[in-house]
Each structure stands twice: as C-alpha cells, then as structure tokens.
Amino acid sequence: MNLKIVFLVLCVLGTLLPLSQFIPWVVENGLDVPLFFQELFSTKIGGFFGMDVIVSAVVLILFIFAEGKRLEMPNLWLPVVATFSVGVSLGLPLFLYMRQNQLDRKA
C-alpha cells in the first residue's frame, strides 16, 4: 500500500476517533475549559495521557518547522492548525503526508 494513502487514512482516523469522544462531551458540558482540564487531570492515568499529548504536540510543532524548513515545504501552518484544533492524532499524519509528498516531488 502507498505510504501517502496510509497517512491519509490515519488522518481520517486521527480526526474521527478523538472527535467521537470530544463532541459528545462538548454537547453535554459546553466549552467549559476549566472543567475540561479538571476532568482530564482528575486521575493519575488521565494526567499521564494529558501530559503525554501536550509534550508530543510541542515536539511535533518543533519538528514540523525544522523539517519543513529543511525540505522547503509549503503550507506548514496546516499541520500546526490541525494539531491545535484536533490533536497530534491529526497533525502528525498530516505532516507526514505533506512531507512524503514533498520528498516524492524532489525525487
């Protein structure tokens, strides 16, 4: 299977799976940011996942700009916005898709 297709499938999954949990929570609670963080960090395991995702997002954004600049990639704002709006689960496969596209063009 083509690597770019795999990355696109992961983009879809990386959007649908997290939003399938987040949207019902927002419908029930509204955009209550303090409650969101209270529930996220209410247990040690929740805190573990929350901190892991926050650190992963920071690392991903640094990687997007460093690797994107190295490869002279356009539209680096897209995976950054995807990371902030959905999460690493969308931002990473989107960036990898864009990176592979750029590598294919240069080959």
C-alpha positions, 0 to 999 in steps of 0.5 A: 500500500502507498505510504501517502494513502496510509497517512491519509487514512490515519488522518481520517482516523486521527480526526474521527476517533478523538472527535467521537469522544470530544463532541459528545462531551462538548454537547453535554458540558459546553466549552467549559475549559476549566472543567475540561482540564479538571476532568482530564487531570482528575486521575493519575492515568488521565494526567499521564495521557494529558501530559503525554499529548501536550509534550508530543504536540510541542515536539511535533510543532518543533519538528514540523518547522525544522523539517519543513524548513529543511525540505522547503515545504509549503503550507506548514501552518496546516499541520500546526492548525490541525494539531491545535484544533484536533490533536497530534492524532491529526497533525502528525499524519498530516505532516507526514503526508505533506512531507512524503509528498514533498520528498516524492516531488524532489525525487 
